[in-house]
Amino acid sequence: MKTIFRILFAFVVSWSLCHAQGEQDKVPTGFIRLVNCVAEGKGTLKLEIDGKDMRSQGYKLGDATGGIALGPGGRKITIKKEGVEEGSTTIQLEKDQTVTVIPYAEKIPATDESPAHLAIRILRLKQRTVESARTATFVSVSGMPELKAEVQGSDSNWSSAFVKRLSISEVSLTNSVGYAPVKINGSPGKPIPIGGLGNYVIVLYDDTEGKVQSLYFRDFKFLSAD
């Protein structure tokens, strides 16, 4: 009898754990992506979501994460880096939505209350789902008021767009495979690796020497488990 009781008890516990895990998997999920464009300050950049440090070693300049899965609802995002005033924002995250946060540094002029200093600001991008085409979306957090972005198509011709600071500009991609060459203000940038249909995002930012750099990520549609 004791053996049968133990088997039944183990079965009930196992079923309960599996059931609980299944219910957890069905919780609607949203996603946050970080793209670090803070060149100023010392050390690495820290990301906190609702007060929790997401990576103890921090993030280097130019790092871009995948989708960090979170439950839907209000989420407080805090960005910290030594030597720069921290920045924060609140995101209302929705099921299956990916929000990209792009922290950058802004020069704050002196006032009667405080001297001139650098502060982190956060640009937010909502996901744009492109199902029937390939699109390059340029977004700039560079200190330059405007940048000229060019992309070479499959016919070897160049399509151009002017990207204002803290704004986006789009270019249609005619390449179906391979790499699409890019120029920023006439200088070669990182080529865009082309795959399936969708939105290819190119973030323009300044490095530690003030030169414009670019980083790329594919705006994949992350889906929750249910």
mmCIF file of the C-alpha atoms, coordinates in Angstrom:
data_MODEL
# 
_entry.id   MODEL 
# 
loop_
_atom_site.group_PDB 
_atom_site.id 
_atom_site.type_symbol 
_atom_site.label_atom_id 
_atom_site.label_alt_id 
_atom_site.label_comp_id 
_atom_site.label_asym_id 
_atom_site.label_entity_id 
_atom_site.label_seq_id 
_atom_site.pdbx_PDB_ins_code 
_atom_site.Cartn_x 
_atom_site.Cartn_y 
_atom_site.Cartn_z 
_atom_site.occupancy 
_atom_site.B_iso_or_equiv 
_atom_site.pdbx_formal_charge 
_atom_site.auth_seq_id 
_atom_site.auth_comp_id 
_atom_site.auth_asym_id 
_atom_site.auth_atom_id 
_atom_site.pdbx_PDB_model_num 
ATOM 1   C CA . MET A 1 1   ? 0.000  0.000  0.000   1.00 0.00 ? 1   MET A CA 1 
ATOM 2   C CA . LYS A 1 2   ? 2.808  2.386  0.872   1.00 0.00 ? 2   LYS A CA 1 
ATOM 3   C CA . THR A 1 3   ? 4.385  1.797  -2.545  1.00 0.00 ? 3   THR A CA 1 
ATOM 4   C CA . ILE A 1 4   ? 1.097  2.486  -4.351  1.00 0.00 ? 4   ILE A CA 1 
ATOM 5   C CA . PHE A 1 5   ? 0.577  5.607  -2.239  1.00 0.00 ? 5   PHE A CA 1 
ATOM 6   C CA . ARG A 1 6   ? 4.053  6.894  -3.142  1.00 0.00 ? 6   ARG A CA 1 
ATOM 7   C CA . ILE A 1 7   ? 3.432  6.297  -6.853  1.00 0.00 ? 7   ILE A CA 1 
ATOM 8   C CA . LEU A 1 8   ? 0.075  8.094  -6.702  1.00 0.00 ? 8   LEU A CA 1 
ATOM 9   C CA . PHE A 1 9   ? 1.595  10.989 -4.744  1.00 0.00 ? 9   PHE A CA 1 
ATOM 10  C CA . ALA A 1 10  ? 4.460  11.373 -7.243  1.00 0.00 ? 10  ALA A CA 1 
ATOM 11  C CA . PHE A 1 11  ? 1.979  11.318 -10.123 1.00 0.00 ? 11  PHE A CA 1 
ATOM 12  C CA . VAL A 1 12  ? -0.172 14.049 -8.557  1.00 0.00 ? 12  VAL A CA 1 
ATOM 13  C CA . VAL A 1 13  ? 2.869  16.262 -7.850  1.00 0.00 ? 13  VAL A CA 1 
ATOM 14  C CA . SER A 1 14  ? 4.217  15.751 -11.379 1.00 0.00 ? 14  SER A CA 1 
ATOM 15  C CA . TRP A 1 15  ? 0.824  16.566 -12.939 1.00 0.00 ? 15  TRP A CA 1 
ATOM 16  C CA . SER A 1 16  ? 0.485  19.679 -10.788 1.00 0.00 ? 16  SER A CA 1 
ATOM 17  C CA . LEU A 1 17  ? 3.904  20.976 -11.828 1.00 0.00 ? 17  LEU A CA 1 
ATOM 18  C CA . CYS A 1 18  ? 3.236  20.322 -15.503 1.00 0.00 ? 18  CYS A CA 1 
ATOM 19  C CA . HIS A 1 19  ? -0.173 21.956 -15.260 1.00 0.00 ? 19  HIS A CA 1 
ATOM 20  C CA . ALA A 1 20  ? 1.303  25.002 -13.520 1.00 0.00 ? 20  ALA A CA 1 
ATOM 21  C CA . GLN A 1 21  ? 4.047  25.239 -16.164 1.00 0.00 ? 21  GLN A CA 1 
ATOM 22  C CA . GLY A 1 22  ? 1.451  24.967 -18.917 1.00 0.00 ? 22  GLY A CA 1 
ATOM 23  C CA . GLU A 1 23  ? -0.604 27.752 -17.384 1.00 0.00 ? 23  GLU A CA 1 
ATOM 24  C CA . GLN A 1 24  ? 2.544  29.884 -17.049 1.00 0.00 ? 24  GLN A CA 1 
ATOM 25  C CA . ASP A 1 25  ? 3.385  29.294 -20.715 1.00 0.00 ? 25  ASP A CA 1 
ATOM 26  C CA . LYS A 1 26  ? -0.044 30.620 -21.667 1.00 0.00 ? 26  LYS A CA 1 
ATOM 27  C CA . VAL A 1 27  ? 0.496  33.979 -19.980 1.00 0.00 ? 27  VAL A CA 1 
ATOM 28  C CA . PRO A 1 28  ? 0.413  36.655 -22.728 1.00 0.00 ? 28  PRO A CA 1 
ATOM 29  C CA . THR A 1 29  ? 3.911  37.968 -23.394 1.00 0.00 ? 29  THR A CA 1 
ATOM 30  C CA . GLY A 1 30  ? 5.390  41.156 -24.827 1.00 0.00 ? 30  GLY A CA 1 
ATOM 31  C CA . PHE A 1 31  ? 9.008  41.955 -25.625 1.00 0.00 ? 31  PHE A CA 1 
ATOM 32  C CA . ILE A 1 32  ? 11.515 44.761 -25.101 1.00 0.00 ? 32  ILE A CA 1 
ATOM 33  C CA . ARG A 1 33  ? 14.669 45.193 -27.179 1.00 0.00 ? 33  ARG A CA 1 
ATOM 34  C CA . LEU A 1 34  ? 17.579 47.414 -26.081 1.00 0.00 ? 34  LEU A CA 1 
ATOM 35  C CA . VAL A 1 35  ? 19.907 49.182 -28.536 1.00 0.00 ? 35  VAL A CA 1 
ATOM 36  C CA . ASN A 1 36  ? 22.756 50.932 -26.694 1.00 0.00 ? 36  ASN A CA 1 
ATOM 37  C CA . CYS A 1 37  ? 23.818 54.230 -28.294 1.00 0.00 ? 37  CYS A CA 1 
ATOM 38  C CA . VAL A 1 38  ? 25.269 55.977 -25.229 1.00 0.00 ? 38  VAL A CA 1 
ATOM 39  C CA . ALA A 1 39  ? 28.901 56.718 -26.120 1.00 0.00 ? 39  ALA A CA 1 
ATOM 40  C CA . GLU A 1 40  ? 29.492 59.155 -23.269 1.00 0.00 ? 40  GLU A CA 1 
ATOM 41  C CA . GLY A 1 41  ? 30.300 58.144 -19.691 1.00 0.00 ? 41  GLY A CA 1 
ATOM 42  C CA . LYS A 1 42  ? 32.404 55.336 -18.273 1.00 0.00 ? 42  LYS A CA 1 
ATOM 43  C CA . GLY A 1 43  ? 32.012 51.564 -18.167 1.00 0.00 ? 43  GLY A CA 1 
ATOM 44  C CA . THR A 1 44  ? 29.050 49.674 -19.516 1.00 0.00 ? 44  THR A CA 1 
ATOM 45  C CA . LEU A 1 45  ? 25.417 50.656 -19.703 1.00 0.00 ? 45  LEU A CA 1 
ATOM 46  C CA . LYS A 1 46  ? 22.933 49.138 -17.250 1.00 0.00 ? 46  LYS A CA 1 
ATOM 47  C CA . LEU A 1 47  ? 19.339 48.251 -18.071 1.00 0.00 ? 47  LEU A CA 1 
ATOM 48  C CA . GLU A 1 48  ? 16.782 47.891 -15.300 1.00 0.00 ? 48  GLU A CA 1 
ATOM 49  C CA . ILE A 1 49  ? 13.195 46.803 -15.889 1.00 0.00 ? 49  ILE A CA 1 
ATOM 50  C CA . ASP A 1 50  ? 10.895 47.391 -12.909 1.00 0.00 ? 50  ASP A CA 1 
ATOM 51  C CA . GLY A 1 51  ? 13.998 47.773 -10.733 1.00 0.00 ? 51  GLY A CA 1 
ATOM 52  C CA . LYS A 1 52  ? 15.626 44.495 -11.842 1.00 0.00 ? 52  LYS A CA 1 
ATOM 53  C CA . ASP A 1 53  ? 19.104 44.578 -13.414 1.00 0.00 ? 53  ASP A CA 1 
ATOM 54  C CA . MET A 1 54  ? 18.778 42.639 -16.666 1.00 0.00 ? 54  MET A CA 1 
ATOM 55  C CA . ARG A 1 55  ? 22.487 41.914 -17.152 1.00 0.00 ? 55  ARG A CA 1 
ATOM 56  C CA . SER A 1 56  ? 25.121 42.192 -14.443 1.00 0.00 ? 56  SER A CA 1 
ATOM 57  C CA . GLN A 1 57  ? 28.003 42.889 -16.851 1.00 0.00 ? 57  GLN A CA 1 
ATOM 58  C CA . GLY A 1 58  ? 25.993 45.579 -18.636 1.00 0.00 ? 58  GLY A CA 1 
ATOM 59  C CA . TYR A 1 59  ? 25.955 46.450 -22.341 1.00 0.00 ? 59  TYR A CA 1 
ATOM 60  C CA . LYS A 1 60  ? 28.681 47.897 -24.565 1.00 0.00 ? 60  LYS A CA 1 
ATOM 61  C CA . LEU A 1 61  ? 28.189 50.701 -27.066 1.00 0.00 ? 61  LEU A CA 1 
ATOM 62  C CA . GLY A 1 62  ? 26.495 49.265 -30.167 1.00 0.00 ? 62  GLY A CA 1 
ATOM 63  C CA . ASP A 1 63  ? 25.022 46.239 -28.389 1.00 0.00 ? 63  ASP A CA 1 
ATOM 64  C CA . ALA A 1 64  ? 21.505 45.251 -29.513 1.00 0.00 ? 64  ALA A CA 1 
ATOM 65  C CA . THR A 1 65  ? 19.540 42.601 -27.655 1.00 0.00 ? 65  THR A CA 1 
ATOM 66  C CA . GLY A 1 66  ? 16.930 40.201 -28.915 1.00 0.00 ? 66  GLY A CA 1 
ATOM 67  C CA . GLY A 1 67  ? 13.431 40.335 -27.466 1.00 0.00 ? 67  GLY A CA 1 
ATOM 68  C CA . ILE A 1 68  ? 13.397 40.335 -23.654 1.00 0.00 ? 68  ILE A CA 1 
ATOM 69  C CA . ALA A 1 69  ? 10.139 38.532 -22.773 1.00 0.00 ? 69  ALA A CA 1 
ATOM 70  C CA . LEU A 1 70  ? 7.876  40.184 -20.197 1.00 0.00 ? 70  LEU A CA 1 
ATOM 71  C CA . GLY A 1 71  ? 4.260  40.044 -19.166 1.00 0.00 ? 71  GLY A CA 1 
ATOM 72  C CA . PRO A 1 72  ? 2.015  42.797 -20.571 1.00 0.00 ? 72  PRO A CA 1 
ATOM 73  C CA . GLY A 1 73  ? 1.243  45.988 -18.679 1.00 0.00 ? 73  GLY A CA 1 
ATOM 74  C CA . GLY A 1 74  ? 3.157  49.013 -17.468 1.00 0.00 ? 74  GLY A CA 1 
ATOM 75  C CA . ARG A 1 75  ? 6.929  48.472 -17.350 1.00 0.00 ? 75  ARG A CA 1 
ATOM 76  C CA . LYS A 1 76  ? 9.405  50.999 -15.975 1.00 0.00 ? 76  LYS A CA 1 
ATOM 77  C CA . ILE A 1 77  ? 12.639 51.166 -17.956 1.00 0.00 ? 77  ILE A CA 1 
ATOM 78  C CA . THR A 1 78  ? 15.693 52.704 -16.277 1.00 0.00 ? 78  THR A CA 1 
ATOM 79  C CA . ILE A 1 79  ? 19.014 53.236 -18.048 1.00 0.00 ? 79  ILE A CA 1 
ATOM 80  C CA . LYS A 1 80  ? 22.206 53.982 -16.107 1.00 0.00 ? 80  LYS A CA 1 
ATOM 81  C CA . LYS A 1 81  ? 25.834 54.701 -16.957 1.00 0.00 ? 81  LYS A CA 1 
ATOM 82  C CA . GLU A 1 82  ? 28.597 56.177 -14.836 1.00 0.00 ? 82  GLU A CA 1 
ATOM 83  C CA . GLY A 1 83  ? 29.182 59.873 -15.542 1.00 0.00 ? 83  GLY A CA 1 
ATOM 84  C CA . VAL A 1 84  ? 25.787 60.386 -17.197 1.00 0.00 ? 84  VAL A CA 1 
ATOM 85  C CA . GLU A 1 85  ? 22.498 61.250 -15.521 1.00 0.00 ? 85  GLU A CA 1 
ATOM 86  C CA . GLU A 1 86  ? 20.213 58.205 -15.641 1.00 0.00 ? 86  GLU A CA 1 
ATOM 87  C CA . GLY A 1 87  ? 17.098 58.155 -17.795 1.00 0.00 ? 87  GLY A CA 1 
ATOM 88  C CA . SER A 1 88  ? 13.794 56.367 -17.384 1.00 0.00 ? 88  SER A CA 1 
ATOM 89  C CA . THR A 1 89  ? 10.503 55.853 -19.152 1.00 0.00 ? 89  THR A CA 1 
ATOM 90  C CA . THR A 1 90  ? 7.356  53.767 -18.730 1.00 0.00 ? 90  THR A CA 1 
ATOM 91  C CA . ILE A 1 91  ? 6.124  51.447 -21.471 1.00 0.00 ? 91  ILE A CA 1 
ATOM 92  C CA . GLN A 1 92  ? 2.640  49.975 -21.732 1.00 0.00 ? 92  GLN A CA 1 
ATOM 93  C CA . LEU A 1 93  ? 3.615  46.609 -23.151 1.00 0.00 ? 93  LEU A CA 1 
ATOM 94  C CA . GLU A 1 94  ? 1.036  44.651 -25.140 1.00 0.00 ? 94  GLU A CA 1 
ATOM 95  C CA . LYS A 1 95  ? 0.783  40.963 -26.000 1.00 0.00 ? 95  LYS A CA 1 
ATOM 96  C CA . ASP A 1 96  ? 3.084  39.959 -28.897 1.00 0.00 ? 96  ASP A CA 1 
ATOM 97  C CA . GLN A 1 97  ? 4.331  43.551 -29.189 1.00 0.00 ? 97  GLN A CA 1 
ATOM 98  C CA . THR A 1 98  ? 8.045  44.344 -29.377 1.00 0.00 ? 98  THR A CA 1 
ATOM 99  C CA . VAL A 1 99  ? 9.132  47.801 -28.246 1.00 0.00 ? 99  VAL A CA 1 
ATOM 100 C CA . THR A 1 100 ? 12.685 48.880 -29.033 1.00 0.00 ? 100 THR A CA 1 
ATOM 101 C CA . VAL A 1 101 ? 14.294 51.316 -26.601 1.00 0.00 ? 101 VAL A CA 1 
ATOM 102 C CA . ILE A 1 102 ? 17.294 53.326 -27.844 1.00 0.00 ? 102 ILE A CA 1 
ATOM 103 C CA . PRO A 1 103 ? 19.123 55.226 -25.085 1.00 0.00 ? 103 PRO A CA 1 
ATOM 104 C CA . TYR A 1 104 ? 21.408 58.091 -26.113 1.00 0.00 ? 104 TYR A CA 1 
ATOM 105 C CA . ALA A 1 105 ? 23.119 60.983 -24.318 1.00 0.00 ? 105 ALA A CA 1 
ATOM 106 C CA . GLU A 1 106 ? 21.919 64.584 -24.504 1.00 0.00 ? 106 GLU A CA 1 
ATOM 107 C CA . LYS A 1 107 ? 23.808 67.697 -23.420 1.00 0.00 ? 107 LYS A CA 1 
ATOM 108 C CA . ILE A 1 108 ? 21.769 69.595 -20.827 1.00 0.00 ? 108 ILE A CA 1 
ATOM 109 C CA . PRO A 1 109 ? 22.649 73.303 -20.538 1.00 0.00 ? 109 PRO A CA 1 
ATOM 110 C CA . ALA A 1 110 ? 23.392 74.886 -17.182 1.00 0.00 ? 110 ALA A CA 1 
ATOM 111 C CA . THR A 1 111 ? 20.603 76.429 -15.098 1.00 0.00 ? 111 THR A CA 1 
ATOM 112 C CA . ASP A 1 112 ? 20.494 78.307 -11.816 1.00 0.00 ? 112 ASP A CA 1 
ATOM 113 C CA . GLU A 1 113 ? 19.917 74.977 -10.069 1.00 0.00 ? 113 GLU A CA 1 
ATOM 114 C CA . SER A 1 114 ? 22.502 72.755 -11.819 1.00 0.00 ? 114 SER A CA 1 
ATOM 115 C CA . PRO A 1 115 ? 25.622 72.961 -14.009 1.00 0.00 ? 115 PRO A CA 1 
ATOM 116 C CA . ALA A 1 116 ? 25.757 71.716 -17.592 1.00 0.00 ? 116 ALA A CA 1 
ATOM 117 C CA . HIS A 1 117 ? 25.780 67.932 -17.750 1.00 0.00 ? 117 HIS A CA 1 
ATOM 118 C CA . LEU A 1 118 ? 24.982 64.866 -19.844 1.00 0.00 ? 118 LEU A CA 1 
ATOM 119 C CA . ALA A 1 119 ? 21.717 63.000 -19.398 1.00 0.00 ? 119 ALA A CA 1 
ATOM 120 C CA . ILE A 1 120 ? 20.379 59.780 -20.884 1.00 0.00 ? 120 ILE A CA 1 
ATOM 121 C CA . ARG A 1 121 ? 17.308 60.110 -23.072 1.00 0.00 ? 121 ARG A CA 1 
ATOM 122 C CA . ILE A 1 122 ? 15.322 57.169 -24.438 1.00 0.00 ? 122 ILE A CA 1 
ATOM 123 C CA . LEU A 1 123 ? 13.850 56.918 -27.931 1.00 0.00 ? 123 LEU A CA 1 
ATOM 124 C CA . ARG A 1 124 ? 11.136 54.281 -28.308 1.00 0.00 ? 124 ARG A CA 1 
ATOM 125 C CA . LEU A 1 125 ? 10.203 52.415 -31.473 1.00 0.00 ? 125 LEU A CA 1 
ATOM 126 C CA . LYS A 1 126 ? 7.123  50.259 -31.864 1.00 0.00 ? 126 LYS A CA 1 
ATOM 127 C CA . GLN A 1 127 ? 7.332  47.239 -34.108 1.00 0.00 ? 127 GLN A CA 1 
ATOM 128 C CA . ARG A 1 128 ? 6.284  47.691 -37.713 1.00 0.00 ? 128 ARG A CA 1 
ATOM 129 C CA . THR A 1 129 ? 5.202  44.453 -39.320 1.00 0.00 ? 129 THR A CA 1 
ATOM 130 C CA . VAL A 1 130 ? 5.992  44.219 -43.030 1.00 0.00 ? 130 VAL A CA 1 
ATOM 131 C CA . GLU A 1 131 ? 4.648  41.019 -44.565 1.00 0.00 ? 131 GLU A CA 1 
ATOM 132 C CA . SER A 1 132 ? 4.796  41.613 -48.310 1.00 0.00 ? 132 SER A CA 1 
ATOM 133 C CA . ALA A 1 133 ? 8.009  43.586 -48.846 1.00 0.00 ? 133 ALA A CA 1 
ATOM 134 C CA . ARG A 1 134 ? 11.492 44.327 -47.577 1.00 0.00 ? 134 ARG A CA 1 
ATOM 135 C CA . THR A 1 135 ? 11.993 47.756 -46.044 1.00 0.00 ? 135 THR A CA 1 
ATOM 136 C CA . ALA A 1 136 ? 15.017 49.515 -44.550 1.00 0.00 ? 136 ALA A CA 1 
ATOM 137 C CA . THR A 1 137 ? 14.049 51.836 -41.705 1.00 0.00 ? 137 THR A CA 1 
ATOM 138 C CA . PHE A 1 138 ? 16.734 54.314 -40.673 1.00 0.00 ? 138 PHE A CA 1 
ATOM 139 C CA . VAL A 1 139 ? 16.538 55.989 -37.265 1.00 0.00 ? 139 VAL A CA 1 
ATOM 140 C CA . SER A 1 140 ? 19.053 58.542 -36.016 1.00 0.00 ? 140 SER A CA 1 
ATOM 141 C CA . VAL A 1 141 ? 20.153 59.457 -32.495 1.00 0.00 ? 141 VAL A CA 1 
ATOM 142 C CA . SER A 1 142 ? 23.314 61.091 -33.821 1.00 0.00 ? 142 SER A CA 1 
ATOM 143 C CA . GLY A 1 143 ? 24.117 64.652 -32.802 1.00 0.00 ? 143 GLY A CA 1 
ATOM 144 C CA . MET A 1 144 ? 23.927 65.630 -36.494 1.00 0.00 ? 144 MET A CA 1 
ATOM 145 C CA . PRO A 1 145 ? 20.635 67.426 -37.300 1.00 0.00 ? 145 PRO A CA 1 
ATOM 146 C CA . GLU A 1 146 ? 20.242 65.396 -40.503 1.00 0.00 ? 146 GLU A CA 1 
ATOM 147 C CA . LEU A 1 147 ? 22.000 62.504 -42.211 1.00 0.00 ? 147 LEU A CA 1 
ATOM 148 C CA . LYS A 1 148 ? 21.770 61.245 -45.784 1.00 0.00 ? 148 LYS A CA 1 
ATOM 149 C CA . ALA A 1 149 ? 21.306 57.481 -46.003 1.00 0.00 ? 149 ALA A CA 1 
ATOM 150 C CA . GLU A 1 150 ? 21.701 55.585 -49.278 1.00 0.00 ? 150 GLU A CA 1 
ATOM 151 C CA . VAL A 1 151 ? 21.018 51.947 -50.115 1.00 0.00 ? 151 VAL A CA 1 
ATOM 152 C CA . GLN A 1 152 ? 22.086 50.180 -53.302 1.00 0.00 ? 152 GLN A CA 1 
ATOM 153 C CA . GLY A 1 153 ? 19.413 48.043 -54.937 1.00 0.00 ? 153 GLY A CA 1 
ATOM 154 C CA . SER A 1 154 ? 19.608 44.894 -57.001 1.00 0.00 ? 154 SER A CA 1 
ATOM 155 C CA . ASP A 1 155 ? 19.805 47.043 -60.164 1.00 0.00 ? 155 ASP A CA 1 
ATOM 156 C CA . SER A 1 156 ? 22.973 48.758 -58.777 1.00 0.00 ? 156 SER A CA 1 
ATOM 157 C CA . ASN A 1 157 ? 21.120 52.067 -58.451 1.00 0.00 ? 157 ASN A CA 1 
ATOM 158 C CA . TRP A 1 158 ? 21.098 53.941 -55.142 1.00 0.00 ? 158 TRP A CA 1 
ATOM 159 C CA . SER A 1 159 ? 17.961 54.984 -53.259 1.00 0.00 ? 159 SER A CA 1 
ATOM 160 C CA . SER A 1 160 ? 18.384 57.798 -50.756 1.00 0.00 ? 160 SER A CA 1 
ATOM 161 C CA . ALA A 1 161 ? 16.570 59.203 -47.745 1.00 0.00 ? 161 ALA A CA 1 
ATOM 162 C CA . PHE A 1 162 ? 17.295 62.077 -45.381 1.00 0.00 ? 162 PHE A CA 1 
ATOM 163 C CA . VAL A 1 163 ? 17.100 61.069 -41.741 1.00 0.00 ? 163 VAL A CA 1 
ATOM 164 C CA . LYS A 1 164 ? 16.430 63.848 -39.256 1.00 0.00 ? 164 LYS A CA 1 
ATOM 165 C CA . ARG A 1 165 ? 17.675 63.485 -35.686 1.00 0.00 ? 165 ARG A CA 1 
ATOM 166 C CA . LEU A 1 166 ? 15.290 61.457 -33.481 1.00 0.00 ? 166 LEU A CA 1 
ATOM 167 C CA . SER A 1 167 ? 13.203 60.591 -36.528 1.00 0.00 ? 167 SER A CA 1 
ATOM 168 C CA . ILE A 1 168 ? 12.885 57.703 -38.955 1.00 0.00 ? 168 ILE A CA 1 
ATOM 169 C CA . SER A 1 169 ? 13.044 57.440 -42.720 1.00 0.00 ? 169 SER A CA 1 
ATOM 170 C CA . GLU A 1 170 ? 12.334 54.432 -44.926 1.00 0.00 ? 170 GLU A CA 1 
ATOM 171 C CA . VAL A 1 171 ? 13.806 53.021 -48.115 1.00 0.00 ? 171 VAL A CA 1 
ATOM 172 C CA . SER A 1 172 ? 12.406 50.081 -50.077 1.00 0.00 ? 172 SER A CA 1 
ATOM 173 C CA . LEU A 1 173 ? 14.801 47.166 -50.472 1.00 0.00 ? 173 LEU A CA 1 
ATOM 174 C CA . THR A 1 174 ? 14.854 45.520 -53.893 1.00 0.00 ? 174 THR A CA 1 
ATOM 175 C CA . ASN A 1 175 ? 17.510 42.961 -52.915 1.00 0.00 ? 175 ASN A CA 1 
ATOM 176 C CA . SER A 1 176 ? 16.112 39.525 -52.129 1.00 0.00 ? 176 SER A CA 1 
ATOM 177 C CA . VAL A 1 177 ? 19.361 37.845 -51.013 1.00 0.00 ? 177 VAL A CA 1 
ATOM 178 C CA . GLY A 1 178 ? 22.913 38.797 -50.150 1.00 0.00 ? 178 GLY A CA 1 
ATOM 179 C CA . TYR A 1 179 ? 23.934 42.186 -48.789 1.00 0.00 ? 179 TYR A CA 1 
ATOM 180 C CA . ALA A 1 180 ? 22.630 45.653 -49.613 1.00 0.00 ? 180 ALA A CA 1 
ATOM 181 C CA . PRO A 1 181 ? 25.490 48.221 -49.603 1.00 0.00 ? 181 PRO A CA 1 
ATOM 182 C CA . VAL A 1 182 ? 24.840 51.345 -47.505 1.00 0.00 ? 182 VAL A CA 1 
ATOM 183 C CA . LYS A 1 183 ? 26.334 54.851 -47.461 1.00 0.00 ? 183 LYS A CA 1 
ATOM 184 C CA . ILE A 1 184 ? 25.865 57.438 -44.715 1.00 0.00 ? 184 ILE A CA 1 
ATOM 185 C CA . ASN A 1 185 ? 26.674 61.013 -45.734 1.00 0.00 ? 185 ASN A CA 1 
ATOM 186 C CA . GLY A 1 186 ? 28.603 59.568 -48.671 1.00 0.00 ? 186 GLY A CA 1 
ATOM 187 C CA . SER A 1 187 ? 30.778 57.219 -46.589 1.00 0.00 ? 187 SER A CA 1 
ATOM 188 C CA . PRO A 1 188 ? 30.370 53.418 -46.645 1.00 0.00 ? 188 PRO A CA 1 
ATOM 189 C CA . GLY A 1 189 ? 28.332 52.006 -43.765 1.00 0.00 ? 189 GLY A CA 1 
ATOM 190 C CA . LYS A 1 190 ? 27.641 48.475 -42.646 1.00 0.00 ? 190 LYS A CA 1 
ATOM 191 C CA . PRO A 1 191 ? 25.823 46.566 -45.430 1.00 0.00 ? 191 PRO A CA 1 
ATOM 192 C CA . ILE A 1 192 ? 22.400 45.154 -44.664 1.00 0.00 ? 192 ILE A CA 1 
ATOM 193 C CA . PRO A 1 193 ? 22.251 41.328 -44.765 1.00 0.00 ? 193 PRO A CA 1 
ATOM 194 C CA . ILE A 1 194 ? 19.070 40.503 -46.654 1.00 0.00 ? 194 ILE A CA 1 
ATOM 195 C CA . GLY A 1 195 ? 16.886 37.508 -45.871 1.00 0.00 ? 195 GLY A CA 1 
ATOM 196 C CA . GLY A 1 196 ? 13.131 37.117 -45.793 1.00 0.00 ? 196 GLY A CA 1 
ATOM 197 C CA . LEU A 1 197 ? 10.404 39.724 -46.088 1.00 0.00 ? 197 LEU A CA 1 
ATOM 198 C CA . GLY A 1 198 ? 10.188 42.233 -43.277 1.00 0.00 ? 198 GLY A CA 1 
ATOM 199 C CA . ASN A 1 199 ? 11.553 45.404 -41.739 1.00 0.00 ? 199 ASN A CA 1 
ATOM 200 C CA . TYR A 1 200 ? 15.326 45.917 -41.453 1.00 0.00 ? 200 TYR A CA 1 
ATOM 201 C CA . VAL A 1 201 ? 16.199 48.624 -38.941 1.00 0.00 ? 201 VAL A CA 1 
ATOM 202 C CA . ILE A 1 202 ? 19.436 50.634 -39.150 1.00 0.00 ? 202 ILE A CA 1 
ATOM 203 C CA . VAL A 1 203 ? 20.241 52.788 -36.117 1.00 0.00 ? 203 VAL A CA 1 
ATOM 204 C CA . LEU A 1 204 ? 22.622 55.719 -36.688 1.00 0.00 ? 204 LEU A CA 1 
ATOM 205 C CA . TYR A 1 205 ? 24.590 56.943 -33.674 1.00 0.00 ? 205 TYR A CA 1 
ATOM 206 C CA . ASP A 1 206 ? 27.838 58.686 -32.704 1.00 0.00 ? 206 ASP A CA 1 
ATOM 207 C CA . ASP A 1 207 ? 30.811 56.732 -31.364 1.00 0.00 ? 207 ASP A CA 1 
ATOM 208 C CA . THR A 1 208 ? 33.210 57.902 -28.645 1.00 0.00 ? 208 THR A CA 1 
ATOM 209 C CA . GLU A 1 209 ? 35.076 60.022 -31.220 1.00 0.00 ? 209 GLU A CA 1 
ATOM 210 C CA . GLY A 1 210 ? 31.916 61.651 -32.526 1.00 0.00 ? 210 GLY A CA 1 
ATOM 211 C CA . LYS A 1 211 ? 31.907 59.712 -35.794 1.00 0.00 ? 211 LYS A CA 1 
ATOM 212 C CA . VAL A 1 212 ? 28.605 58.409 -37.151 1.00 0.00 ? 212 VAL A CA 1 
ATOM 213 C CA . GLN A 1 213 ? 28.256 54.635 -36.911 1.00 0.00 ? 213 GLN A CA 1 
ATOM 214 C CA . SER A 1 214 ? 25.431 52.273 -37.813 1.00 0.00 ? 214 SER A CA 1 
ATOM 215 C CA . LEU A 1 215 ? 24.071 49.058 -36.384 1.00 0.00 ? 215 LEU A CA 1 
ATOM 216 C CA . TYR A 1 216 ? 21.485 46.747 -37.828 1.00 0.00 ? 216 TYR A CA 1 
ATOM 217 C CA . PHE A 1 217 ? 18.771 44.433 -36.544 1.00 0.00 ? 217 PHE A CA 1 
ATOM 218 C CA . ARG A 1 218 ? 15.907 42.592 -38.167 1.00 0.00 ? 218 ARG A CA 1 
ATOM 219 C CA . ASP A 1 219 ? 12.606 43.563 -36.567 1.00 0.00 ? 219 ASP A CA 1 
ATOM 220 C CA . PHE A 1 220 ? 11.434 39.996 -36.074 1.00 0.00 ? 220 PHE A CA 1 
ATOM 221 C CA . LYS A 1 221 ? 7.917  39.287 -34.848 1.00 0.00 ? 221 LYS A CA 1 
ATOM 222 C CA . PHE A 1 222 ? 8.324  37.515 -31.516 1.00 0.00 ? 222 PHE A CA 1 
ATOM 223 C CA . LEU A 1 223 ? 5.310  35.476 -30.434 1.00 0.00 ? 223 LEU A CA 1 
ATOM 224 C CA . SER A 1 224 ? 4.179  34.431 -26.995 1.00 0.00 ? 224 SER A CA 1 
ATOM 225 C CA . ALA A 1 225 ? 3.617  30.770 -26.167 1.00 0.00 ? 225 ALA A CA 1 
ATOM 226 C CA . ASP A 1 226 ? -0.179 30.783 -26.300 1.00 0.00 ? 226 ASP A CA 1 
# 
